[in-house]
Amino acid sequence: MTANIFKPDPYRIADIVHETELEYTFKVEAGVKVDHGQFFQISLPEIGEAPISVSGIGRDWLEFTIRKVGKVTHRLFSLRRGDRLFMRGPYGNSFPLDEFRGKDLVVIAGGTGVSPVRSLLKHYFDHFDEIRSLHFIAGFKDRDSILFADDLKDFAAKFDAIYTLDKEAIPGFQSGLVTEHIKKIPFAGFADYNVVIVGPPAMMRYAALECLKNGVSKEKIWMSFERKMSCAVGKCGHCKIDETYVCLEGPVFNYTKAEQLLD
Amino acid sequence: MAYRLSLSRMDELLEKMRESYTIYAPMRFEKRGRYSDTDLVRYDKIRSVRDIVYDEKSHFSPKEVIHPITQTLFHFTEFEYRESVVDERPVLVFVRPCDIHGIMRLDTMFLENGEAVDPYYERLRDKVKFVLMECGKGWDTCFCVSMGTNRTEDYSLAVRFAGEELLLEVKDPSFSPYFASEKEAEFRPEFVSANRLSVRVPEIKSRDVLEKVHTLPMWDSYDTRCLSCGACTAACISCSCFTTSDVAYSENGRSGDRRRVWASCLHKGFTEMAGGHGFRKTPGERMRFRTLHKVYDFRARFGGADMCVGCGRCTDRCPQLISFAATVNRLSGEVDRLNAEAAAATGVSV
């Protein structure tokens, strides 16, 4: 019989970091080759499985930043260091690092959308010579929902970073939605560049439109989609948009394709 | 080879076949229908050919034999997920021509879409052989001829019921030994060549027209009419979507089953993610999604045939009497208009 693609394997939890009251980062011992932007199906006992993007990639570990959403993930949040969780993956495509090489890169992320780009940012933090520059705009709802505070400080030291909170300004954070800061990116000064946008659907749509308004052409924009999935291998049907399966052809899409995906 | 058999003789042979095969066919469940005093006709294991309801269309399709409504994938404990086991015996299913085409659509999804083969589908599908049942004149919601699914040669046995007798074609030689001492007869199954309903599949000629199809006012009319109950997708032979969930045996939740259960794109929660964000919030949007999948998206992705095989069970089961044939024809009319408008705008004749 065909190998069971749905069988999850146990992995030991090496660490759990409380990012916010609602978002924990689970560091899992796993020596798996993963590309930036891919995701795993994590087993939530009594619930089933959920697609969770990889927020950190190490030589022998992976990180997943998971939002505690009501009762669904409560079991996962009761796990402790040393416990096991079950998962399978990685799935999906990834950000096109070859395309980004030698060019300027702009990363615009909102809320939990920072998780899927965190490993990408860390990669360029460690290999800054692979690109010409990196402009990073990260937006959060308020001071209590800031994710990866330590990483953000590191990134700001090396990248051109703009951090923003929806309705308040605090040290290190300006006020306003990410879309309001896009005009500050010196697109005209770039020889060649790419823009990565990840966040809630509305944020991605308006951020893309704001980029277009600032002269960015569609094929330079990349987005990562989040969808309900039960299988991650093109069978369950939940993530289908038109004739496209987000788990198979995504989650990363060039905007020329993304704008044509009509829910 | 073909044979003429009495029902009693066929039952004797069926008894022998049942030693090797599990045999499914549409059966009558008295007073189990949706409305009071009505019967339900659905698939189950038969013991006698007299159990087979051959002169009515079954309310549910045979897909549940290969893609069960609820299927245990794994038994889990704290420490492992152990794969579930199924009966090793091969399966014989009495089906209509459209259903055989419908199962080919399921094959495309479960065996071809993406790089991976679905092991749970494959392990059941590999064991299945078909007994084709003639449809006679068909039924008033059928549109198999329009969808090109009225004929098939993909069967092991074919049967025509005639009162206390039946005619049987044996195509798969592995079944010949059962019939070695039977009286031969002339028989080839006949197929429906015309339905009362005729359905025209839309020919969406451009990306621009497709975008306009998404915002057609016709979808809004389903906002009040469609109940989002999913009865159509449950009856559909080609609907393959499922949701996976865990069921705990014990209070502490440390052992249980991981199951998959049929899902419906008509249900409000089909796209809803943890946290409550979802897509396609109105019944009309979900109706549009289902309709386009059946008569456009599937063909756009895989080429060849449409996903819908025209069995008409969705129409039969809709509590709001929404006819899928009428929906598709209405869409095709709108698409004709949009294609013509697009052609006029670019100055090219249609």
Interface residues (C-beta under 8 A of the other chain):
Chain A: M1 T2 A3 N4 I5 F6 K7 P8 P10 S43 L44 P45 E46 I47 G48 E49 A50 R67 V69 G70 V72 T73 R75 R84 F86 P200 P201 E226 R227 K228 S230 C231 V233 G234 K235 C236 G237 H238 K240 D242 E243 Y245 C247 L248 Q260 L262 D263
Chain B: L73 F74 F76 E78 F79 E80 Y81 E83 M109 F110 N113 G114 A116 V117 D118 P119 Y120 Y121 E122 R123 R207 L210 E211 H214 S240 C241 F242 T243 T244 S245 D246 V247 A248 G253 R254 G256 R258 R260 A263 C265 F270 T271 E272 M273 A274 G275 G276 H277 G278 F279 R280 E285 L292 H293 D297 F298 A300 R301
